[in-house]
Amino acid sequence: MNTQVEQPRRGPSLILLHSIPMFAGIPDSQLEQIAKVAFHRRVSRQTTIVRAGDSTDSLYVLISGSAKVLNSDEDGREVILTLLGPGEFFGEMGLIDGSPRSADVMATETCELLVITKNDFIRCLSENFDLCLNIMKSLVQRLREADRNIESLALMDVYGRVAKLLIDFSEDERGQYVIKRRLTKQDIAKMIGASREMVSRVMKDLENRGYFKVEGGRIIIREKSIPSSPNSQTVESDK
């Protein structure tokens, strides 16, 4: 796997920082301090940004592009824990508890990253309550998502798991639920613990029955509630 990155560039603008949810509510005086210590890094598609087991030395914020968080076994079988898009961040857990990286993070397309080193991140946390609160909210949200994923794996069939994932990754766009990020059948299979062939059959059936359509490379959810199997009750979005 590719591990090369371009040379970092200093100086994110305050406009950029204001657009990142993690920095919401932080006054300009504090953002200016973050801008002084943060730097840009651009990585190409298929680059492994961090590896499981490595020491944790930086926080990463995704400015553009997408990445996947995954674990793999000795035989090379992968489980995708989540997909990341612009505005999301990773690497904060090890900075807080001092543990090594818990998973690999790989760029699924060219990514622009904002990087803050461990010492600078800890100092920023100690000086800004709003930043601490935003980090805690994100950790709680990820814990809730993990709980829901565990529940779906234990209680739902493959139809339900596919349906839940499609709904979870959709965004409200002028009254339509749209999946904007690139989401392959192989990615879905690795996220829900099913075969790619089974995922393909389920998605084809759901599309044929009119629950979603593919338009311009995006998946548009026609129904907010999608059946968990051809003859079962519906799976509803909790958004």
C-alpha positions in Angstrom: 0.0 0.0 0.0 1.1 3.5 -0.8 2.4 5.4 2.2 3.9 8.5 0.6 2.7 12.0 1.3 3.5 15.4 0.0 5.4 17.9 2.1 3.2 19.6 4.7 2.1 23.2 4.2 1.6 25.6 7.0 -1.2 28.0 7.7 -4.9 27.1 7.5 -7.1 30.2 7.3 -9.7 31.2 9.9 -12.4 30.8 7.2 -11.3 27.1 6.8 -11.3 26.5 10.5 -14.7 28.1 11.0 -16.1 25.5 8.4 -14.9 22.5 10.5 -17.5 21.2 13.1 -14.8 20.4 15.6 -13.9 24.1 15.9 -17.5 25.3 16.2 -18.0 28.0 18.8 -14.3 28.7 19.3 -13.4 32.4 19.3 -11.1 33.8 16.6 -8.4 34.4 19.2 -8.2 30.7 19.9 -8.5 29.7 16.3 -5.6 31.9 15.5 -3.5 29.9 17.9 -4.7 26.7 16.2 -3.9 28.1 12.8 -0.3 28.8 13.9 0.4 25.2 14.9 -1.7 23.3 12.3 -0.5 22.4 8.8 -1.9 21.0 5.6 -0.9 17.6 4.2 -2.1 16.2 0.9 -2.2 12.4 0.4 -3.0 10.4 -2.7 -5.6 7.7 -3.1 -4.8 4.4 -1.4 -2.3 6.0 1.0 -2.3 4.5 4.5 -2.4 7.6 6.6 -2.0 5.9 10.0 -1.5 2.2 10.9 -2.9 0.2 13.8 -0.2 -0.3 16.5 1.7 2.8 15.6 2.3 5.4 18.3 -0.1 8.3 18.2 1.6 11.6 17.4 -1.0 13.7 15.6 -4.7 14.6 15.1 -6.0 14.6 11.5 -8.9 16.6 10.2 -10.3 15.7 6.7 -10.7 18.9 4.7 -11.5 17.2 1.4 -11.6 13.7 0.0 -12.6 10.5 1.8 -11.0 7.8 3.9 -11.9 4.5 5.5 -11.1 3.2 9.0 -10.4 -0.5 9.0 -8.9 -3.5 10.7 -7.5 -6.6 9.0 -6.4 -10.0 10.1 -3.3 -12.0 9.2 -5.0 -13.4 6.1 -5.8 -9.9 4.8 -9.5 -10.0 5.5 -10.8 -6.5 6.2 -13.5 -5.0 8.3 -14.4 -1.4 7.6 -15.3 0.3 10.9 -16.5 3.6 9.3 -16.1 5.9 6.3 -14.9 9.5 6.8 -15.8 12.6 4.8 -14.9 16.3 4.9 -15.0 17.9 8.3 -14.5 14.6 10.2 -11.4 13.9 12.2 -9.4 10.9 13.5 -6.5 10.1 15.8 -7.9 11.9 18.9 -8.4 8.7 21.0 -4.7 7.9 21.3 -3.8 11.5 22.0 -6.2 11.5 24.9 -5.3 8.1 26.5 -1.8 7.6 25.2 -2.6 4.3 23.5 -1.3 3.3 20.1 -3.4 3.6 17.0 -6.3 1.2 17.1 -7.0 0.9 13.4 -5.7 1.7 9.9 -7.0 4.8 8.1 -6.6 4.7 4.3 -7.5 7.4 1.8 -10.1 6.2 -0.6 -9.5 9.3 -2.8 -7.0 12.1 -2.8 -7.3 13.9 0.6 -6.4 17.3 1.9 -5.7 16.9 5.7 -5.2 19.4 8.5 -2.7 18.0 11.0 -2.1 19.0 14.6 0.7 17.4 16.6 0.1 15.7 19.9 1.7 18.4 22.1 -0.1 21.2 20.2 -3.4 19.4 20.4 -3.1 18.8 24.2 -2.2 22.5 24.7 -5.2 23.6 22.6 -7.5 21.3 24.7 -6.2 22.7 28.0 -6.8 26.3 26.8 -10.3 25.9 25.2 -13.4 24.4 26.9 -15.5 24.6 23.7 -12.9 22.4 21.8 -13.0 19.9 24.7 -16.8 19.8 24.5 -16.8 19.3 20.8 -14.4 16.4 21.1 -16.5 14.8 23.8 -19.6 15.2 21.7 -17.9 13.5 18.8 -16.7 10.6 21.0 -20.2 10.1 22.4 -21.7 10.1 18.9 -19.2 7.5 17.8 -20.0 5.4 20.8 -23.8 5.6 20.0 -23.0 4.6 16.4 -21.0 1.6 17.6 -23.9 0.5 19.8 -26.3 0.8 16.9 -24.0 -1.2 14.7 -23.5 -3.9 17.2 -27.3 -4.1 17.6 -27.9 -4.3 13.9 -25.3 -7.1 13.5 -27.0 -9.1 16.3 -30.6 -8.5 15.5 -31.0 -7.7 11.8 -30.7 -9.8 8.7 -28.6 -8.7 5.7 -31.6 -6.8 4.3 -31.9 -4.8 7.5 -28.1 -4.2 7.7 -27.9 -2.9 4.2 -31.0 -0.7 4.6 -29.7 0.8 7.9 -26.4 1.6 6.4 -27.9 3.3 3.3 -30.1 5.4 5.6 -27.3 6.2 8.0 -25.1 7.5 5.2 -27.8 9.5 3.5 -28.2 13.3 3.9 -31.3 15.4 3.7 -31.0 17.5 0.5 -34.1 19.6 -0.2 -36.4 16.9 1.0 -34.6 14.0 -0.5 -32.3 11.6 1.3 -29.1 11.3 -0.8 -25.9 9.4 -0.3 -23.3 11.8 -1.6 -20.1 9.9 -0.7 -18.7 7.1 -2.8 -20.0 3.8 -1.4 -19.1 0.6 -3.1 -20.8 -2.8 -2.6 -17.5 -4.1 -1.4 -17.3 -1.4 1.2 -20.9 -2.1 2.3 -20.1 -5.8 2.6 -17.0 -5.2 4.8 -19.0 -2.9 7.0 -22.0 -5.2 7.7 -20.3 -8.6 7.7 -21.8 -10.0 4.5 -20.5 -11.2 1.2 -20.3 -8.7 -1.8 -22.6 -11.1 -3.7 -25.3 -11.0 -1.0 -25.1 -7.2 -0.8 -25.5 -6.9 -4.6 -28.6 -9.1 -4.5 -30.2 -7.1 -1.7 -29.4 -3.8 -3.3 -30.7 -4.9 -6.7 -33.9 -6.1 -5.1 -34.4 -2.9 -3.1 -33.7 -0.8 -6.3 -36.1 -2.9 -8.4 -38.8 -2.4 -5.7 -38.3 1.3 -5.9 -36.8 2.0 -2.5 -33.8 3.8 -3.9 -32.4 4.9 -7.3 -29.0 5.6 -8.6 -28.8 9.0 -10.4 -25.6 10.9 -11.4 -23.4 8.5 -9.4 -25.4 9.2 -6.2 -27.9 6.9 -4.4 -31.2 8.6 -3.7 -33.4 7.1 -1.1 -37.0 7.2 -2.3 -38.5 5.8 0.9 -37.3 6.9 4.4 -38.3 3.4 5.6 -36.8 0.5 3.9 -37.9 -3.2 4.5 -35.4 -5.3 6.4 -36.4 -8.3 4.2 -38.9 -8.8 1.4 -41.7 -9.7 3.8 -40.7 -8.1 7.1 -41.2 -4.8 9.0 -39.5 -1.6 7.9 -36.2 -0.2 9.1 -36.6 3.5 9.8 -34.1 6.3 10.0 -33.5 7.8 13.4 -32.4 11.1 12.0 
